[in-house]
Amino acid sequence: MITLSTDEIALLRSILVALRAIKVRDIDKALVILSKLDRNP
């Protein structure tokens, strides 16, 4: 078992919250926009 300090727990929690905030649809939209830009130089 790994023992974490309170600072490490807070950091992990903030990372998980940030990841949860990223929406798959937003990533898909960004990929579509980038692929369109890539096709039209």
PDB file with SEQRES, HELIX, SHEET and CRYST1 records, atoms N, CA, C and O in Angstrom:
SEQRES   1 A   41  MET ILE THR LEU SER THR ASP GLU ILE ALA LEU LEU ARG          
SEQRES   2 A   41  SER ILE LEU VAL ALA LEU ARG ALA ILE LYS VAL ARG ASP          
SEQRES   3 A   41  ILE ASP LYS ALA LEU VAL ILE LEU SER LYS LEU ASP ARG          
SEQRES   4 A   41  ASN PRO                                                      
HELIX    1 AA1 THR A    6  ALA A   21  1                                  16    
HELIX    2 AA2 VAL A   24  ARG A   39  1                                  16    
CRYST1    1.000    1.000    1.000  90.00  90.00  90.00 P 1           1          
ATOM      1  N   MET A   1       0.847  -1.196   0.000  1.00  0.00           N  
ATOM      2  CA  MET A   1       0.000   0.000   0.000  1.00  0.00           C  
ATOM      3  C   MET A   1       0.881   1.244   0.000  1.00  0.00           C  
ATOM      4  O   MET A   1       1.906   1.299   0.678  1.00  0.00           O  
ATOM      5  N   ILE A   2       0.461   2.235  -0.770  1.00  0.00           N  
ATOM      6  CA  ILE A   2       1.221   3.475  -0.861  1.00  0.00           C  
ATOM      7  C   ILE A   2       0.623   4.493   0.105  1.00  0.00           C  
ATOM      8  O   ILE A   2      -0.594   4.664   0.174  1.00  0.00           O  
ATOM      9  N   THR A   3       1.490   5.158   0.841  1.00  0.00           N  
ATOM     10  CA  THR A   3       1.040   6.206   1.753  1.00  0.00           C  
ATOM     11  C   THR A   3       1.266   7.562   1.093  1.00  0.00           C  
ATOM     12  O   THR A   3       2.373   7.873   0.654  1.00  0.00           O  
ATOM     13  N   LEU A   4       0.215   8.357   1.029  1.00  0.00           N  
ATOM     14  CA  LEU A   4       0.301   9.668   0.404  1.00  0.00           C  
ATOM     15  C   LEU A   4       0.160  10.763   1.448  1.00  0.00           C  
ATOM     16  O   LEU A   4      -0.584  10.636   2.421  1.00  0.00           O  
ATOM     17  N   SER A   5       0.892  11.831   1.218  1.00  0.00           N  
ATOM     18  CA  SER A   5       0.736  12.992   2.096  1.00  0.00           C  
ATOM     19  C   SER A   5      -0.514  13.764   1.697  1.00  0.00           C  
ATOM     20  O   SER A   5      -1.091  13.514   0.639  1.00  0.00           O  
ATOM     21  N   THR A   6      -0.927  14.685   2.528  1.00  0.00           N  
ATOM     22  CA  THR A   6      -2.124  15.464   2.209  1.00  0.00           C  
ATOM     23  C   THR A   6      -1.904  16.322   0.972  1.00  0.00           C  
ATOM     24  O   THR A   6      -2.839  16.551   0.204  1.00  0.00           O  
ATOM     25  N   ASP A   7      -0.674  16.799   0.770  1.00  0.00           N  
ATOM     26  CA  ASP A   7      -0.372  17.586  -0.432  1.00  0.00           C  
ATOM     27  C   ASP A   7      -0.510  16.729  -1.687  1.00  0.00           C  
ATOM     28  O   ASP A   7      -1.046  17.186  -2.697  1.00  0.00           O  
ATOM     29  N   GLU A   8      -0.032  15.504  -1.626  1.00  0.00           N  
ATOM     30  CA  GLU A   8      -0.135  14.608  -2.773  1.00  0.00           C  
ATOM     31  C   GLU A   8      -1.588  14.249  -3.069  1.00  0.00           C  
ATOM     32  O   GLU A   8      -1.984  14.152  -4.230  1.00  0.00           O  
ATOM     33  N   ILE A   9      -2.368  14.056  -2.033  1.00  0.00           N  
ATOM     34  CA  ILE A   9      -3.793  13.754  -2.217  1.00  0.00           C  
ATOM     35  C   ILE A   9      -4.499  14.943  -2.862  1.00  0.00           C  
ATOM     36  O   ILE A   9      -5.324  14.761  -3.758  1.00  0.00           O  
ATOM     37  N   ALA A  10      -4.186  16.145  -2.421  1.00  0.00           N  
ATOM     38  CA  ALA A  10      -4.797  17.345  -2.999  1.00  0.00           C  
ATOM     39  C   ALA A  10      -4.421  17.481  -4.462  1.00  0.00           C  
ATOM     40  O   ALA A  10      -5.258  17.853  -5.285  1.00  0.00           O  
ATOM     41  N   LEU A  11      -3.166  17.183  -4.799  1.00  0.00           N  
ATOM     42  CA  LEU A  11      -2.721  17.262  -6.182  1.00  0.00           C  
ATOM     43  C   LEU A  11      -3.443  16.237  -7.045  1.00  0.00           C  
ATOM     44  O   LEU A  11      -3.905  16.561  -8.140  1.00  0.00           O  
ATOM     45  N   LEU A  12      -3.542  15.009  -6.562  1.00  0.00           N  
ATOM     46  CA  LEU A  12      -4.255  13.963  -7.306  1.00  0.00           C  
ATOM     47  C   LEU A  12      -5.711  14.342  -7.511  1.00  0.00           C  
ATOM     48  O   LEU A  12      -6.266  14.143  -8.591  1.00  0.00           O  
ATOM     49  N   ARG A  13      -6.322  14.885  -6.480  1.00  0.00           N  
ATOM     50  CA  ARG A  13      -7.728  15.277  -6.587  1.00  0.00           C  
ATOM     51  C   ARG A  13      -7.906  16.374  -7.627  1.00  0.00           C  
ATOM     52  O   ARG A  13      -8.848  16.330  -8.417  1.00  0.00           O  
ATOM     53  N   SER A  14      -7.011  17.357  -7.635  1.00  0.00           N  
ATOM     54  CA  SER A  14      -7.133  18.443  -8.612  1.00  0.00           C  
ATOM     55  C   SER A  14      -6.909  17.926 -10.035  1.00  0.00           C  
ATOM     56  O   SER A  14      -7.555  18.391 -10.974  1.00  0.00           O  
ATOM     57  N   ILE A  15      -6.002  16.970 -10.194  1.00  0.00           N  
ATOM     58  CA  ILE A  15      -5.782  16.380 -11.522  1.00  0.00           C  
ATOM     59  C   ILE A  15      -7.028  15.628 -11.975  1.00  0.00           C  
ATOM     60  O   ILE A  15      -7.441  15.762 -13.127  1.00  0.00           O  
ATOM     61  N   LEU A  16      -7.624  14.855 -11.105  1.00  0.00           N  
ATOM     62  CA  LEU A  16      -8.820  14.097 -11.466  1.00  0.00           C  
ATOM     63  C   LEU A  16      -9.987  15.028 -11.801  1.00  0.00           C  
ATOM     64  O   LEU A  16     -10.748  14.760 -12.731  1.00  0.00           O  
ATOM     65  N   VAL A  17     -10.130  16.115 -11.050  1.00  0.00           N  
ATOM     66  CA  VAL A  17     -11.198  17.068 -11.336  1.00  0.00           C  
ATOM     67  C   VAL A  17     -10.970  17.718 -12.693  1.00  0.00           C  
ATOM     68  O   VAL A  17     -11.914  17.910 -13.460  1.00  0.00           O  
ATOM     69  N   ALA A  18      -9.710  18.058 -12.992  1.00  0.00           N  
ATOM     70  CA  ALA A  18      -9.401  18.675 -14.285  1.00  0.00           C  
ATOM     71  C   ALA A  18      -9.693  17.705 -15.420  1.00  0.00           C  
ATOM     72  O   ALA A  18     -10.240  18.100 -16.449  1.00  0.00           O  
ATOM     73  N   LEU A  19      -9.332  16.443 -15.240  1.00  0.00           N  
ATOM     74  CA  LEU A  19      -9.601  15.449 -16.280  1.00  0.00           C  
ATOM     75  C   LEU A  19     -11.097  15.252 -16.469  1.00  0.00           C  
ATOM     76  O   LEU A  19     -11.568  15.088 -17.595  1.00  0.00           O  
ATOM     77  N   ARG A  20     -11.836  15.266 -15.383  1.00  0.00           N  
ATOM     78  CA  ARG A  20     -13.284  15.100 -15.467  1.00  0.00           C  
ATOM     79  C   ARG A  20     -13.922  16.273 -16.203  1.00  0.00           C  
ATOM     80  O   ARG A  20     -14.947  16.110 -16.865  1.00  0.00           O  
ATOM     81  N   ALA A  21     -13.320  17.451 -16.091  1.00  0.00           N  
ATOM     82  CA  ALA A  21     -13.868  18.644 -16.732  1.00  0.00           C  
ATOM     83  C   ALA A  21     -13.688  18.612 -18.246  1.00  0.00           C  
ATOM     84  O   ALA A  21     -14.424  19.281 -18.972  1.00  0.00           O  
ATOM     85  N   ILE A  22     -12.718  17.841 -18.726  1.00  0.00           N  
ATOM     86  CA  ILE A  22     -12.492  17.764 -20.168  1.00  0.00           C  
ATOM     87  C   ILE A  22     -13.572  16.876 -20.774  1.00  0.00           C  
ATOM     88  O   ILE A  22     -13.726  15.717 -20.388  1.00  0.00           O  
ATOM     89  N   LYS A  23     -14.306  17.422 -21.711  1.00  0.00           N  
ATOM     90  CA  LYS A  23     -15.396  16.672 -22.322  1.00  0.00           C  
ATOM     91  C   LYS A  23     -14.925  16.040 -23.617  1.00  0.00           C  
ATOM     92  O   LYS A  23     -14.171  16.646 -24.378  1.00  0.00           O  
ATOM     93  N   VAL A  24     -15.373  14.823 -23.859  1.00  0.00           N  
ATOM     94  CA  VAL A  24     -14.972  14.093 -25.058  1.00  0.00           C  
ATOM     95  C   VAL A  24     -15.415  14.847 -26.308  1.00  0.00           C  
ATOM     96  O   VAL A  24     -14.697  14.872 -27.308  1.00  0.00           O  
ATOM     97  N   ARG A  25     -16.588  15.456 -26.253  1.00  0.00           N  
ATOM     98  CA  ARG A  25     -17.092  16.199 -27.415  1.00  0.00           C  
ATOM     99  C   ARG A  25     -16.176  17.366 -27.761  1.00  0.00           C  
ATOM    100  O   ARG A  25     -15.942  17.654 -28.935  1.00  0.00           O  
ATOM    101  N   ASP A  26     -15.663  18.033 -26.738  1.00  0.00           N  
ATOM    102  CA  ASP A  26     -14.758  19.152 -26.986  1.00  0.00           C  
ATOM    103  C   ASP A  26     -13.487  18.667 -27.669  1.00  0.00           C  
ATOM    104  O   ASP A  26     -12.971  19.328 -28.570  1.00  0.00           O  
ATOM    105  N   ILE A  27     -12.985  17.518 -27.241  1.00  0.00           N  
ATOM    106  CA  ILE A  27     -11.786  16.952 -27.868  1.00  0.00           C  
ATOM    107  C   ILE A  27     -12.085  16.584 -29.317  1.00  0.00           C  
ATOM    108  O   ILE A  27     -11.269  16.841 -30.202  1.00  0.00           O  
ATOM    109  N   ASP A  28     -13.254  15.982 -29.568  1.00  0.00           N  
ATOM    110  CA  ASP A  28     -13.638  15.626 -30.931  1.00  0.00           C  
ATOM    111  C   ASP A  28     -13.747  16.867 -31.814  1.00  0.00           C  
ATOM    112  O   ASP A  28     -13.295  16.855 -32.958  1.00  0.00           O  
ATOM    113  N   LYS A  29     -14.343  17.932 -31.289  1.00  0.00           N  
ATOM    114  CA  LYS A  29     -14.464  19.175 -32.061  1.00  0.00           C  
ATOM    115  C   LYS A  29     -13.085  19.717 -32.412  1.00  0.00           C  
ATOM    116  O   LYS A  29     -12.850  20.153 -33.539  1.00  0.00           O  
ATOM    117  N   ALA A  30     -12.186  19.690 -31.454  1.00  0.00           N  
ATOM    118  CA  ALA A  30     -10.835  20.198 -31.693  1.00  0.00           C  
ATOM    119  C   ALA A  30     -10.131  19.362 -32.761  1.00  0.00           C  
ATOM    120  O   ALA A  30      -9.434  19.909 -33.615  1.00  0.00           O  
ATOM    121  N   LEU A  31     -10.309  18.040 -32.718  1.00  0.00           N  
ATOM    122  CA  LEU A  31      -9.680  17.178 -33.724  1.00  0.00           C  
ATOM    123  C   LEU A  31     -10.242  17.456 -35.111  1.00  0.00           C  
ATOM    124  O   LEU A  31      -9.497  17.462 -36.091  1.00  0.00           O  
ATOM    125  N   VAL A  32     -11.547  17.687 -35.205  1.00  0.00           N  
ATOM    126  CA  VAL A  32     -12.162  18.001 -36.496  1.00  0.00           C  
ATOM    127  C   VAL A  32     -11.603  19.311 -37.035  1.00  0.00           C  
ATOM    128  O   VAL A  32     -11.257  19.404 -38.213  1.00  0.00           O  
ATOM    129  N   ILE A  33     -11.515  20.318 -36.182  1.00  0.00           N  
ATOM    130  CA  ILE A  33     -10.989  21.619 -36.611  1.00  0.00           C  
ATOM    131  C   ILE A  33      -9.543  21.475 -37.066  1.00  0.00           C  
ATOM    132  O   ILE A  33      -9.158  22.026 -38.098  1.00  0.00           O  
ATOM    133  N   LEU A  34      -8.744  20.741 -36.308  1.00  0.00           N  
ATOM    134  CA  LEU A  34      -7.337  20.565 -36.674  1.00  0.00           C  
ATOM    135  C   LEU A  34      -7.202  19.797 -37.981  1.00  0.00           C  
ATOM    136  O   LEU A  34      -6.334  20.116 -38.794  1.00  0.00           O  
ATOM    137  N   SER A  35      -8.038  18.797 -38.195  1.00  0.00           N  
ATOM    138  CA  SER A  35      -7.944  18.025 -39.436  1.00  0.00           C  
ATOM    139  C   SER A  35      -8.351  18.887 -40.631  1.00  0.00           C  
ATOM    140  O   SER A  35      -7.784  18.748 -41.715  1.00  0.00           O  
ATOM    141  N   LYS A  36      -9.339  19.784 -40.439  1.00  0.00           N  
ATOM    142  CA  LYS A  36      -9.732  20.696 -41.528  1.00  0.00           C  
ATOM    143  C   LYS A  36      -8.588  21.656 -41.840  1.00  0.00           C  
ATOM    144  O   LYS A  36      -8.302  21.918 -43.008  1.00  0.00           O  
ATOM    145  N   LEU A  37      -7.937  22.177 -40.813  1.00  0.00           N  
ATOM    146  CA  LEU A  37      -6.819  23.084 -41.040  1.00  0.00           C  
ATOM    147  C   LEU A  37      -5.658  22.361 -41.720  1.00  0.00           C  
ATOM    148  O   LEU A  37      -4.941  22.946 -42.532  1.00  0.00           O  
ATOM    149  N   ASP A  38      -5.484  21.103 -41.383  1.00  0.00           N  
ATOM    150  CA  ASP A  38      -4.388  20.318 -41.947  1.00  0.00           C  
ATOM    151  C   ASP A  38      -4.618  20.065 -43.439  1.00  0.00           C  
ATOM    152  O   ASP A  38      -3.658  20.020 -44.209  1.00  0.00           O  
ATOM    153  N   ARG A  39      -5.874  19.901 -43.857  1.00  0.00           N  
ATOM    154  CA  ARG A  39      -6.193  19.626 -45.255  1.00  0.00           C  
ATOM    155  C   ARG A  39      -6.075  20.864 -46.123  1.00  0.00           C  
ATOM    156  O   ARG A  39      -5.757  20.763 -47.308  1.00  0.00           O  
ATOM    157  N   ASN A  40      -6.329  22.042 -45.543  1.00  0.00           N  
ATOM    158  CA  ASN A  40      -6.315  23.294 -46.302  1.00  0.00           C  
ATOM    159  C   ASN A  40      -5.127  24.161 -45.875  1.00  0.00           C  
ATOM    160  O   ASN A  40      -5.276  25.045 -45.031  1.00  0.00           O  
ATOM    161  N   PRO A  41      -3.963  23.913 -46.449  1.00  0.00           N  
ATOM    162  CA  PRO A  41      -2.791  24.696 -46.039  1.00  0.00           C  
ATOM    163  C   PRO A  41      -2.837  26.124 -46.531  1.00  0.00           C  
ATOM    164  O   PRO A  41      -1.919  26.900 -46.264  1.00  0.00           O  
TER     165      PRO A  41                                                      
END                                                                             
